[in-house]
Amino acid sequence: MRMSAFLLLLLVQTVRLHAQTIVSGTIKDSKGQPVAGASIAIKDSYDGATADSSGAFRFATTEKGERVLVVSALGYKSVEQKLMLGTSIPPLAFSLKEEINEMKAVVITAGTFEASDKKRATVLNSIDIVTTASANADVTGAIKTLPGAQQVGESEGLFVRGGTAAETRTFIDGTLVNNFFYTSVPNVAQRGRFSPFIFKGTVFSAGGYSALYGQALSSALILESIDLPKRSSGSIGLSPISVSAGMQKLAANQRSSWGVNYGYTNVQLAFALLGTKPDFFHIPQFHTGDANYRTKVGKSGMLKYYGYFSQNVTGLRNPSLDTLGYKEAFDLTNFNMYHNLSYRDNLGARWKINTGASFSVNRDDIAANLQDAANRPAVVTNFEFKNFGLKTHGIYVNAKAVVERRLKGLSALRFGGEYNYSDDRLNYTLYNGNTYPNYVTEHTKALFAEGDVYLTNSLAAKLGTRLEHSSLLDKVNVAPRVSLAYKVGKESQASLAYGIFYQSPERRYLPPAADLTFAKATHYIAQYQKLTSLTTFRAEAFYKKYDHLLKTALVDNRETATGNGGAGYAKGFEIFWRDKKLIKNFDYWVSYSFLDTRRDFLNYPYQIEPSFAARHTANLVVKKFITGLKTQFNANYQFATGRPYYNIQYDNATNKFGIFDQGRTPDFNSLSLSVNYLPNVFKKGGSQMTVLVLSVTNVLGSRQVFGYNYAYNGLRKEAIVPPTKTFVFIGAFISFGIDRTQDVINSNL
């Protein structure tokens, strides 16, 4: 009986084996490498296997008939293949394509530093900006610690990679901002008008930026405003030179909010204690206010309004280099108003729309004159042109629409249009009362298209082009732009960028004495980046070629555009390193820029190194948060080698401009410190936060020379220096209704 049972079992097993189908084969990726751990299974059954380290698999199934075999692996697209089970199946071979997803995909970053809630490559956020010791809570002050930006202290704006401040344009919620900075004052740099706390995203592109943005030869600063606040709150700011107050109200249904803010600044006490080199007969005073409204529209739409106004006065005088014993006085009253309305929404499963419009008004009333020892206006023969009045009134409108279509994977297509309108009216009044009006109006229209093409998680391209037409120039330009990015390691990538950029002439040189065209810059950028959750390393090389730069000449003592015969270049490399890993609660970054640039523009006699460019620039920013003390200590050391300076005058003997004196300023050095303390005061139910701030710029009092002013005949010159060697700020900022203490702590961990 035992023998019979054994024979019966052997017969059953033999029949079963003949009833099974053996499925075997290999699984590799698109590069021919084995995909270990890939899953292979018969759909709607329990039969299957897992690939070994060589990508091979083998399993038996008793399923019959036509069935579907599914092959899948993490990070790859699944593959399905029909099989006729119950018959002999030869070994199978599968090739899996990489699944493109946002967590693994390469990010195109050539030329760009980005900090936003949409990208993983965060560099600076609003907390970073206000805790950078040298920035004084100014957005562009913090941007100057990044590679590419120059340390120009006598004029406002961002000077990037050999470009002028006018070659960098700023955008808020996609629309171009006119007069982002306060109106220029001779040899005194002005700060930006907008608070960093209204922005949730900051993109600084030192070159090769997107085709969605135009009218900037060198750089773009792209800012995105916040959406709804977390809860209703109020705020008060107090310091010896300023007071401010504001509130944000969130609706009960948390779908809309509104807010208002007001601030007043008067630096009289600070100037009295610190002393100033110019004699300020009108101490700088600023009234500022803003309002916002934000509301959700439908399931995915967001409508945002932001409005701003400022009114300020400044008056200063300096000893005259031309008329000894006299003084040159400058008096400014400025009013600025800005409105921005933006809307974004999803249009179906794969469509998005972003639209925006902005409107701004800027009025300047400037009076300049010579004054005698008693500070009384005086007219001196041959220098009558130094007594004048200038009134300007500028209106600027920008409207933009961008439509996005999501394609397969992360690929996307964006296209749209933009319209700019400017109306600048200027009235120039001489000492004798003669008035010379100057009106310039321009309509600029643009169309653009751009596509993100992800071939794999390791290879992506951004292809775009922009077309613009200027009514003032009556000309059209076409600007192609291309960026490529390739992942060379798990946390590192290499990028290349190429683009052509155009810009209309600055208003100050218009109307021209000849026909003009767009200034042109061509960018070439190569970048390597390694990014982890706590560290960032970037190395970037660039070359920029300038064509059709504006040339000027003096016409009735006014610098006027005479053509586009200028040209030049800028080349160099930059390094950036940021580390939050080395020491707990310790954050630091280091940036270095090397710049080789020459240009022939404005009244330059030939291609020379521009006066706003330093060959070597470096920054060290250090931040240490001590949790037990709820105190953050910040330091920033800035260095730049000396910049060239020139005395360029018209030579009657040769009938052209020439250089009558030149040199190089001393190296720029500045160490700034700040302390932010979060005390447990004014607490009620954990819904308040107080921050005490102490900030000192140029602690060591290093002498800083930004260039030289020359007498009209060139026989005398005087160094251009900051109004004060050192500036100290002390303030207290209190928030009601919301305690952001932990947010501040977390941002430094």
C-alpha positions, 0 to 999 in steps of 0.5 A: 500500500505504501508503494501504491500511495507513492506512485499515486502522489508521483502521478499527481505531481507529474500531471500538475507540473505539466499543467503549469506554465513557466514565465522567465526573463530579464528586466533592464532600464533604458541604459541596459542596466538590471532593475533589481527588485522589480515586481512581475505579476499576472494581473488579477492573480497571486502568481508572480516574482521579484527580479534578482540583482541581475534583473532575472526572474522566474516563476510558475503559474497554473493560470490558463488562457490569455492573461496580462503580465505586469512589470513595475518598479519604483521610479519607472513606468509600468509595462504590461504584456499579454501572454497565452498561458498554458503553452511554452513561453520563451524567456522574456526581456523587458526595458523599463523607462524612468518615471519622471517625477518632481522628487527625482527630476533635475531642476533647471537652475543655470543663472538662477537662485530661487527661494519659494514654496514651489521649489526644493532649491531654497536659497533665501526666504523672508526670514533670511532677508531680515536676519542678514546683518548688512541688509537692514531688512531690504530685499536687494540688500540681502541679494547683494550677498549672493554671487553676481551682485556688486557692492555699489554703495553710492547708487541704488539698484542691483549691479549684476555681472558687469551690468548697470542697475537699469539692466536689472528689472524687478517683477512682482507676481509676474508684472514688471515694477517701475520705480522699485527703489526710492528716487535717486539722491546724488551719491546716496544709495536708496533702498527698495520700497517693499517689505520682504514680509509681503513675499513668499517666493524670491527668484534672483536670476543673474542671467539666462532667465525665462522668456516670460520676462523681458526688458532686462539686459543682465538680471531679473529679480522675481518676487511672488506675494503671499496668499492667505495668512494663517490667522488674523493678526496685528503688528506694531513696530517701534524704534528711535527713527520709525513707527509702524502698525498694521493688521491682517484679518482672515475671514471666518471661512478662511477663504479671504483676507484683507490687511492694512499697514502704515509706517513713518520714518525720520532719521534725525536722531540717528543722524544727530548721534552718528554725524553725516558728511552731507549737511541734511537741511531736510532730514529724510522722512518717509510716510508709507502705507499699503493695503491688500485683499486676497480671496479664493475663487472657486476650488483652485482660483486665487485673486490678490490685490496689493496697493502701496503709497509713499511720500518722502522728502530729502534735502542735502548740501555739499561744498562746491568743488567749482565755486569755493566758498559756495555749496551745492544743494539738492532738495527732493520731494517724491510721491509714489503709488503702486497697485497690483492685481493678479489672478491664477486658476486651474482650467481643467485637469492640465491647464493653468492661467496666471494673469496680472496687471499693475499701475504706478505713478511716480512724481518727483519735485527736485530743486538744485542750486548753489548757495552762499555761506549763509545757505542763500541761493546764489547764481554764479557766472558760468555755473548758472546751469547748477540752479534749476528745477525739475518736475517729473510725472511718470505713469506706468502700466503693465499687463500680462497673461500666461497660460500653461498646459501640462504635458506628459510627466513634468513637461509643460508648455507656457505661452502668453502676452504682455503689454507695457505703457509708459508716459513720462513728463518732465519739466526742466526750469532754468535759474532764469525761469525758462522752462523746457518740457519733455514728454516721452510715451511708449507702448511695448507689446510682447508675445512669448512661448516656453516649453519644459521638456523632460526626457528623463529624470536626469535630462531636461530642457527649457526652450523659449522665445520672446518677441517684442515691439516698441512704438517709441523705437518702431522696431521689433526684436526676437529673443530665443532662450535655451537651458539644459540640465543633466543630473550627474549624481543623486544630489548634483547636476550640471546646467547650460543656458543661452539666451538673447536679451533686449532692452529699450533706452532709459528715459533719462536720455530721451528724447534722442538726437538720433534714431535708436534701437534696442540694446542687446546682450547675449548670455552663455552660462555653465553651472554645477550644483550639488544640493542636499537638505542642509547644504548647497554648493554652486559653481557657475561660469558665464560670458555676456556679450553686449551690442548696440549699447547707448552712446550719449553726448552733452546737448545744452548741458544735458546728456542726450542719446546719440545712437547705439554704437556701444559694445562690450563684454562681461565674463567670469565665474562664481562660487556659492556654499551654504551649510546648516549641517556643520554645527547645530542651529548654525547657518552660514554661506559664502559667496565669491565672484570674479568679474572681467568686464569692459564696455563702451557706452554713454560718454566712454571714449572706448571700451574700458572697465566700468566704474561700477565693477569690481574684479573680486567680490566676496561675502561671508554670512553667519547666523547662530540661533541659541534656542535656550536664549531665543536669540539669534546672532548674525554677522556679515563680512563683505569684501570687494577689490577697488573699482576704477574711477574716471574723469571723462570730459569733452576734449575740444582739441580732438572734438571727442570725449577723453579720460583726463584722470583715472585710478582705482578706489581702495578695497571695500571692507564692511563687517555688520552685526545684528542680534534678534531677541524673542523675549517672553513679554506681552504673552497672552494665551501664546498669541503674541510675539515680540522681537527686539532688534539691534543692528550695526553696519560697518562695525569697525568703521572701515573707510569706504570710497565709492569713487570721486566727484570732479570739479568742472575743470577737473583740477579738484576731486573729492571722494564719494563716501557713505553719509555715515561710516557706521549706522545703528538700528534699535527696534521692537516689533510686536505681533498680536493674534499670532505667535511666530516664535516657533516659525522663527526658530524652525527657519534657523534649524 
